[in-house]
């Protein structure tokens, strides 16, 4: 609790997100979140000094993830027919946050959920499963499908920002975490976000002369809409999807 979240609406620290009332049922999980990139935005009071290797390891790991993210943006841009420089500008300084998830076991695992169904309000998230206990599920064609993490591999979840920028060519993935009856599950998720000044809308290079499938909203307003409600599938992006586009 030395690193518990402040009561100022920020995510950094130990605690829960998307809690809007004392009556609300909480997800069956412990979460610890730190901002890692840009370095100037780090709040070091939330960075534990024990173990002594934590800060250095997180700095090195977050830096390596930015290299992975750069490759992913390059591939996505190429596939969309967009110059890679466009994405480099949208995601300049590689805004990034790390969330550590601990899902304790529960004897009645069918009655709880580790994290509620949602899509990520980021460009994409990169997940590292720390132990060999599975629990990640994605929704496809109305069905929940269990995802088995491969050893020494990263899982990439596309986020809402990529869906909008691509005008729906890429879809953000709705996912949830389930609980094991006997064993804890531990994962580390890195969220890669756009620059705070982004006006979220489909890229003109992607839309061309085609149909515009999403309206526009500032990234800050989009985040506010996400964090001012409980996790609930892809409800926020669905509202943007049917907005009348603004010039």
N, C-alpha and C positions, 0 to 999 in steps of 0.2 A: 504493500500500500504506500510505500515511500514514493512510488512512481505513479500514483493514481491520477486520473484525469482531473484537470481544473474544471471548475463549473463555469466555463466561459464559451462552451459550444465547440471547442476544438477537439480533435480526435486523439491528439498525442497523449500517451500515457496508458496506464492500465485501467481497464473498465469495459463498459459496453457502449455500443453506438446505437442510434435509432431508438432510444428510450424516451418516450414522450409523456409517460405518466407512471405513477407509483403502482397503479393497478395492472399495468401491462405485464404479460408473461414474458420472461426473458428467455433468450436462446440458451441452450445448454452448452455454454462455452465460456472460457476466459480469453480475453483479447488484450494484446499490448501493441501499441502503434507508435511509430516514430517517423518523422519527416527526415528523409535522407538526402534529397537533392531538390533544389540547389543547396549547396553547403551552407549558404548564408541564412537559410530558413530553419536550420536545425535548432532545436531547443535542447541544449545539452543536459538540462536538469532531468530530462526523461531518459537519458542514456546511462544505464547502470555502469558503475565502476567495478562491479563484481559480477561475473568473473573479470579479471583484469584484461582479458583478451577481447571482451565484447566490443568495445568501441572500434578498435583497429579492425577486427573481423567484419563488422558491419560496414565500415567505410570501404574496405576492399571489395566486399561482396556487392554493395550497391554500385560501385564503379564498374565492376564486371557486368552487372545487369544492364547498365546503360549501353554497353557495347552490343549486348544481345538485342536490346530495344532498337538500336540504330539499324541493325541488320533487318529486323522485322519490318520497320517502317520503310526501308528501302525496297523490300520484296513486295509489300502492300502497294506502295506507290507505283512500282513497275507494273504490277498486275492491273492497276486501275488506269494505267496510261498517264500517270501524273509524274512530273519531274520530282525526284527525291528531295530537291531543295525546298519544295512546298511543305513537305512534312517536317523537314528540319526546322523550318521557321515556326510552324504551328506548335512544335514540341521542343522549342529551344530551351536550353539549360536542363533538359530532361527532368521535369518535375516528377518526383518519385517519393513514395511512402512505403514503409514496410509494416506489415501486420503479422504478429505472431499469434497463432490460434492454438489453444489447448482445449480439446474436447474430452472431458472426463467420461469414463464408462458409466453406464446406467443399467441396472438390472431390468428396467422396463423401457428399453431403448425405443420400442415402438410408440411410446407415449410422449417422447420428447424429440426435439430437432436441434442439431448443432448450430446451424445458421439458416434463417428463413430463406425461402426462394427469392432470388433477386438477380438482376444483372448489374454489372459494375459501371459506375459513372466515370469511367476512365477511358483512355485509348485502348488499353488492354492490361491485363494483370498476368504476372508470371508466378506460378505456384511451384514451390518446392515442398514435397512431402517428406517430413523429417523421419518418421518411422514407417513401418510397413503395414499399418492399419489403414484400410481403405474406408472411404466414406463420402467422397465427392460424387454427386449425381448431376446430370444435366437434363433439361427438358427438350425432347425432340419429338415432333409430331404428336404433342399432347401426352407423351409417356416419359416417365423418369428412367434414365439409363445410368447405371453405375459405371464410373470411370476408374479403371485400374491404373494407378501410377506405375510407370516403368522405372526400374532401378536406375539411379543416376541420370534421370531425365527431368526436364522441366515441363510443366503444363501451362499452356497459354490460353487464357480466356479472353475472347474479344469483348470490348466494352461498348457502351452506348455511343461514345464519341466517335469511334470508328464507324459504327452503323450510320450515323448521321452524315459524317464527312463523305462516306462512300455512296450516299443516297440510297442505302439499303442493299447495296451489292454484298457487303459484308453484314452479317447479323450479330448483334451482341447475344451472348449465350446466357439464358436463365439457368441458374444452378443453385444447389443447396448442399449442406453437409449433414450427413446422418451419423448416428451414434452407435458405438459398439457396446455390447452388453458386458464385456469383460476387460477390454483394453482401451487405454486412452489413445487419441489420435492427435498428432502434432503436425502443423504445417506452417509455412512461412510464405506470405503472399506479398509481392511487390506490385504496387499500382503505378502505372505510367500515365501521366496526365498531360494535357496541353497547357500552354501558357495561360495564365490567369486572364489575360486580356482578350482571349479568343471570343469571337462572335460565332457561336455554333450554328452552322448551316451546311448544306451539301456543297461540295467543291464545284465551282462552275465548270472546271475541266472535266469533271465526271458527268455532270448533268448534260452538258452540251445543249442540243436541241430537244432533249427528252423531257419527261415529266419530272417535276420537282416533287419529291415524296415527303419532304419534311419542311417545317417552318424554321424560323430562326429564333435564337435566344442567346443571351450572353452566357458564357460558361459559369459565371458567378451565380446567375439566377438559376441555372440548371442545377448546380450543386445545392443551392438553397432549397429548391423543390424536392430534392432527394432527401436531404437531412431533416426536413421538417415533417417527415412522415415515417411510419414504420416500413420496414422492408416488405415489399409487396410486388413480387414479380418484376415486370417491365412497365409498370403503370406510368411512370414519369415520361419515358420515351414514347409511349403510345399516345400520350396527349400531344406531344410535339409533332408526332407523325401526322396527325390530322389537323394541325394548325394551318391556317392560310399563310403561305409564304410571304414574307415582307421583303420589299425591295431595298 
